[in-house]
Amino acid sequence: MHAVKHARKFVDDVEFYAEDTGRSDQEFLVRIIEAAVKAGATVVNIPDTMGYNMPWDFGVRIRDLRGRCGCGRSACGRRDGVSRVRD
C-alpha cells in the first residue's frame, strides 16, 4: 500500500488493481481492498483477468466484496472504493 499512499501525494485519483480476482481467495481480496481504500485508493478495479468465472458467479463475488470491504455506500460510489469491474 506504500505505492497508493505515495501516489496520493501527487494526484487525487488513485486506482488500485486487484489482478486475477476471479481465482483469488475471497478473504485475501477483502483484506487487500480494505487496505487499498484505507491507504487512499479512490477506485478499486476488480478484473477477472483470466476469464475464470461465469458472469453470474463473478457478480456474486463483486456483491460480496462490496458488502464486506468496509466501504459503505460513499466508499463504493464511482470515485471511491469498489466501483469498476473489467474483464
N, C-alpha and C positions, 0 to 999 in steps of 0.2 A: 504494500500500500504506500510505500515510500514514493513511488512514481506518481501516484494520484495526488498525494499531498504536495509534491514538488510542482506538478503541473498547475495546481490551483493557485500557486504564487504568480502565475503569468497569464492565466485565462480563466474566465468564469465557467465555461462549458467543458467539462472533462468527462469523456466517455470511457467506461470500463468494459472490456470484452471478456466474457467468461467463455472461452472457446470450448467446443465439443461438449456442450452441456447435455446433449442427448444421451451420452454414455456416462456422464459424471455422476458420482454419488450425490444424491439429493441433499443429504446433511452437510456435505462439504460445500455445495453451492450456497446453501443458506448462510453458512459462516462467512464465505468469501464475499458474497453480495453485501451482507451487513457491514463487513469491514470496509468495502469499497465506498459505500454510501457514507459511512462514518468518516472516512478519510477525505470525503469531499466530491466523490463522483456525482455528477448531475444526471448522467444517463448510464444505465447498465444494459448492455446488449447481451442477449441470451440466445446465441445461434445454435442450431443443430447442424454444425458444420459438416458432419459426416452423413447426414440424412438418415440417421439411425432409427428415428421414431416416425410412427404414423402421425399425421397432423392432429388427430383427436387425442392421442397419447401425449404428444408434446404440449398440447393445450392444457391438459391436466397438470403437467409438470409446472407450466408457467403460472397457472392459478395458485398452485400450492406455494410456489416461491413468492408470489406477490402477497399472499396471506401470511407467510411466516417470516419474511425478511426484516421485520421491524420497520418497514416503510409503509406508513399509513397512506391514506388517500393522497395527501400532499406530496409525499415522497415517491409515489408511484405514478405521478402525472407525467405529462410529456417531457418536462425538463428535469425531473428529479427521480432517482431510483429506477426501478424496473419499468422500462417503458417501450422497449423495442424488441422485436423478435425478427431475426433474419435467418434465412436458410440458404 
